[in-house]
Amino acid sequence: MATAVSGRERGAQDPTEMPYTGSDTVDEQAQQEEVEDKLKECIDNVLDKSRILYTPRALPCFPSTVSVFSSAKTRQVALENLRLAFSSKMLFDFLLERRLTLTDSLEKCLKKGKGEEQSLAATVLTLLCLQMGSGPEGEEVFRSLKPLLINILTDTSASPISRQSCAVALGMCCYIAAADLEDLISCLTCLEGIFSTSCPEEGNSMPAQHSPLLQTLHCNALQSWSLLLTICPSSYIKKILDNHLLKLPLMLSSDNVNLRITAGETIALLFELARDMEEDNFYEDTDLLCTKLKALATDSNKYRAKTDRRRQRSIFRDVLHFIENNELLREIFDLGPPLVLDAAAIKASKISRFEKHLYNSAAFKARTKARSRVRDKRADIL
């Protein structure tokens, strides 16, 4: 999860990035050793020995307070360095023999750290699990820290930023390394308990109101939950369809654009999973759902930011197109079977090259005019 201050602004640097030496023949072995030395230093700094917590009454003097702060800062910079390194290069062989040490260090950061330190630790844990892969090593990392991720995620007194990163970490690590159905179901249940608080209560059609930070947490939890649904057995998917296809459309009325978009994408995923299982009549209010999706796909409310409206319209056009072109929906709306032309019909419908050229020119002109109305005329800002 992105933080207010980037890693490079905090003084972090990717340990795997080597400075240019000016020579075309670089000693790769020496370079690799230097990279590993930097990574070892980062791992050591994550487990900082000077983690001492004083009560305000027990503070002997001002320098002790500075020592505690600098210790936390050192850990954060080390975690950011590891995040950059794990994101840019595969380091399986290096991490294989150090995974237990690093896992213990991340566990201490998650248990005793606060806010940004916990958030970075959860992100590094996700990348470590990704580096280890779906084998026994990755499963070992996930199993050891899964209870801690769930504790932070369900702790309402924890920092929202920490909970956001833990929601992503729980979903990603479970997707990569969970070997048992029990682990998968427990993670799904935990994530469901987080984002379900954004669903309207019974008898209320409007979503619950939450702070932007909590809405981001619910969005991350819903995304992770959706990711895990793709590896669920069909028997569990049937329960999900029964319980959530009635609730998720109500989240389309949220005042948070990211939550609306995530809810729409999750609805499309559930439709796809139901179609793959050849479920019949799994959702009865499809006409009402399509009405909501069309409204979001053509939203022009001025009180929404222009970039939010543009992104929302683009995504919900795709969601609406997917749902409307579902063969099951063709039966619901009496649209008939999809149009299939035989070889004779295709040959009879062919036009000359000149006619095709005129048609393409007219279509190109119309497309350019249509797109120019939604394009930002200002210079692109990178």
N, C-alpha and C positions, 0 to 999 in steps of 0.2 A: 504494500500500500504506500502510495506516495506520501511524503511528509512535506511540511512547509518549507524546510530547508533541504536542498539537494545534498547528496553525499559529497560531491566535489567541493561545495561551498563549506562543508564541515571539515575539509582537509583530507577527505578520503581519496584514495587512489587505487586503481585496479592493480593488484600485485603482479598480474600476468602481463601487464603492459611494460615492455622494455624500451628504454630510450634508444634513439637512433645513434649508432656508433660511427656512421660514416664509412663503414667497410661492408662490402658485399659478402665477405666470408666471415660469418659470425660463428663462434664456437657454440654450437647448440647445447652441448652438454653443460658448459659453464653457465649459459643463459638459463637452462632448466634448473640448475642448482641454485641460482640466484632467486628465481621465482619461488622455488620451494622454501628457501630461507625466509623470504618475505611472508609466505603463507604461514610458516611455523610461528613467526613472530606475531602475526595477527591472531592465530589460535591461542597463543600464550596470553596476549593482551585481553582476549575475551574473558579468560579466567583470571581476572585481576585480583591479586591477593589483598589489596588494601580496601576491601569492601567492609567498612566499619560504619555501623549506624549508631549515632548518638541522639539521645533525647536533648531538647533545647536546654534543659537544666544541667545536663552533664557535659555540655560543650566547654572544654577548658579554655579555648581561645579561638580567635578568628582563623588562624592557619589550619586548624583541624577541619573547619567547614570547607575551606578551599581544597583540602586533600580529598575529601569525600566527593566533591563536585568533579575534580579533575579525574578521579578514578572512574566515575560514570562516563565522563566524556571520552576517556581512553577506550572503554568498552564499546561505546557507540561507534567511534571511528573504526575500530577493529572489525566490528560487525558489518559496517558499510563496506569496508575493503573486501571482506569475504563475500558479501553480496555481489559486488562488481566482478570478482574473480570467478565465482561459481556461475554467473550469468554469461560469461564470455568464453569459457573454455571447459572442456571435459577433463576432470581431474580424478577419475575413478581410482587409478592405481595409487595416487598420492593419498587420497582420502580413505582408502580401504583399511589401512593399518592405523588410521587416526580417527576413525569414525566414533569410537567409544569415548575418546577424550573430548572430541568436539561435541558429542551429544550431551555429555555431562556438563560441559560449559554452557551450552544452550539451555539446559534444564535449570541451571542456577540463574541465568539471566531472566528466564521466564518466571521463576519463582520469586526472585528478590528484586528484579528490575521494575521500573515504572515507565509507563507511557511509551516513549519512542524506543527505549531499549528493548522492551518486550515486543514491540512491533517489528523491529529489525531482527530480533532473535527468531520470531515466527517465520519471517521471510527467508532467513538463512536456513532454517530447518526445512522449509519447502524445497529449496534448491539442493540441500544436502540429500534429501530423499530422492529428488530427481536424478542427482548424480549417481546414487547407489542403484537406482533402477528398481524393477519389480521383483528382484531376487530376494534371497533370505536376508541380505544385508539391509536392503531398503525396508523390508518388513520389520526387521529388528529395530531400526531407527523409529519407524512409525509407532510400533507397539509400545516403545519405552516412553514416548512423549505424548501419546494420544490422550491419556487421562488429564494431563496438565493443560493441553489445549482446550479440552472440554470444560475444565474448571474455570479457566479465564474467560472463555466464550460465554458461559452461563452466569458469570459473576457480574451483577448489575452495578457493583461499586467499582469495577475495574475501568481503566481508561477506554473510551470508545475507540481510540486509534489502535490500542492493543487488541481489542475484541475484533475489530475489522480484519487485522492481519491474521488472527487466529482462525477466523471463519474461512479465509482463503486457504490457510495452511491445512486445516482439517480436511477440506474437500479435496485439495490437490494430493496430499499425502495418502489419503484413503484411496483415491482413484489409482494412484501409482502402485501402492504397496500392500493394500489390504488383501489378505489371503482367505479370510473367513467371512461367511455371510453375516455372522454375528457382528463383526466389526463394521461392516457396511451399514447394517440396519441401525446400529447405535449412533453412527455419525449422521445418518439421514434424520433420525429422530431428534437429535440435538439441534441440527441446522433448522429443521422444521419449527422447533420451538422458538427459535430466534425470529425468523421472518414472519411467522404467523401473527405476531403482535401488530403487524401493519395491516392485517386483514380486518375488515369491519366486524364488529361484534354482532351477535345474532339479533335481528330486528333492526339493524342500522345499515343503510346502504352506502354510507360514506366511510372512507378509510380512517383509521385512527391517526391523530396528529402527533408527530414526533419531531425532535430536533433534527437538523440536517446531518449531524454526526450519526445519530441512531438510524436515520434513513439509509445512510451509506452502509452501515452495519447490516441492515436488513437486506439491502441489495446484494452485498457480498455473500451473505448466507444463502439467499435464493439462487445465486449463480452457482455456488458450490453444490447446493442440493440438486440443481438441474444437471450438473455434471455427473453426479453419482447415479442419477436415474438411468443414465445410458448404460450402466453395467448391472442394473437390477434384474432379478429374475421376473418373468412375466406374471407370476402369481402376486408379487408385491406391487407391480405396476397397476394391476386391476384395482387394488385398494387405493392407490394414489388417485386414479381416475375418479373413483367414487367420492373421495373426500375433498379433492382440491380443484376439480374443474368447475365447481360451483363458487369457490372462494377467490381463485386467482383473477377472474374477470373483474371483480370488484376493486382490485388493486390498480386497475387501469385508470381510476379516478384520482390517484394519488397526486399531490402537488409537486412531487419530485420526479423530474424527467427520467433520471436513471432507473428509478424504481418502476415507473410506467413501462419503460422499454424492456427491462428485465422480465417483468410480468408478461408482456406480450410475447417475448421470445420463449418463455417457459410454456405458455399456452400452446404455441406452435409445436414445441417439442412433445408435449403430451398428446397432441393430435397425431403427430408422426408415430409415436410409440403405440398408440391405439390402432392406427392403421396397420402397423407392422404385425400386430397380434390379431388383425382381422376382427376387431371388436365391432359389433353392430349397436347402433343407438346408444353410444356412450355419452352423448351430450345432446340435450333436447333444445336448448335455447341458442342454437347456432345463428338464427336470424338476428337476435338481439346482440350477440357477440359481434357479428359482422358489422352491425350498425355502429357499435362502439369503435371498432377498428377503423372503419371508414372515417369517422369523426376525427380520430387521432391522425390518420393518414392525410387529412386535409385541414388540419388545425391551423388557423390563422390568427389566433388570439394575440393581440398586441402586448398583453402583459407578460407574455413569455419571451425569453431572450430569442433573438433571431437564430442564433446557432442551435439552440435547443429545439426550436420549431423545425428547422431544416433537418436535423438529425432524426428527430422523432418521425417526421413525415416519411423520410427515406426508409427507415426500418419498418414502420407499420405498413407501408405499401407492400414490402416483401412478405410480412406476416399475413396480411390480408390475401395477397395473391396465392400464398401457399395453402391457406385454409379454403379459399373459394375453389381452387382447382383440385381439391381432394375428391376422389371418385365417390367417396361416401356422401359428401355434400351434394354431389350431382343428383344422387337419389333423393336426398332430403328436399331439394329445391326443384325436383322434376326437370332437371336440365337435360336428361337423356344421356346416352353413352358418349364418350369422347369421340370427336370426329376423326374417322380413319378413312383415308382415300386409297383406292386401289391403283394399280399401275396405269390403267386406262384413264381414270379420272385425273391423275397427275399429269399425264401426257396431254390431255385435252385442255388442261388449265395453263399450259405453258404459254408465255408471251414472247414476242420478238425481243432481240437484244436492244433495239432502239426504244421500245416501250418500257423495257426494264430500266434503261438509263434515265428516261424521263421520270419514272416512278421513284427511283433512288434519289434523283436530284430534288424532287418535290418533298420527299420524306426527310432528307437531310436539312432542307431549308426550314421545314416545320419544326423539326427537332431542335435546331439551333435557336429558333425564336422561343420555343417553350422553355429551354434550359436557361436562356439569357434572363428570364424573369426571376429566376431563383439564384442566379450566380451573384456572388459578391463582386461588385465592380472595382473594389479597392484592390491594392496589391496584396498578394498572399503574404501572410505573416507566419514565418516558420518558427 
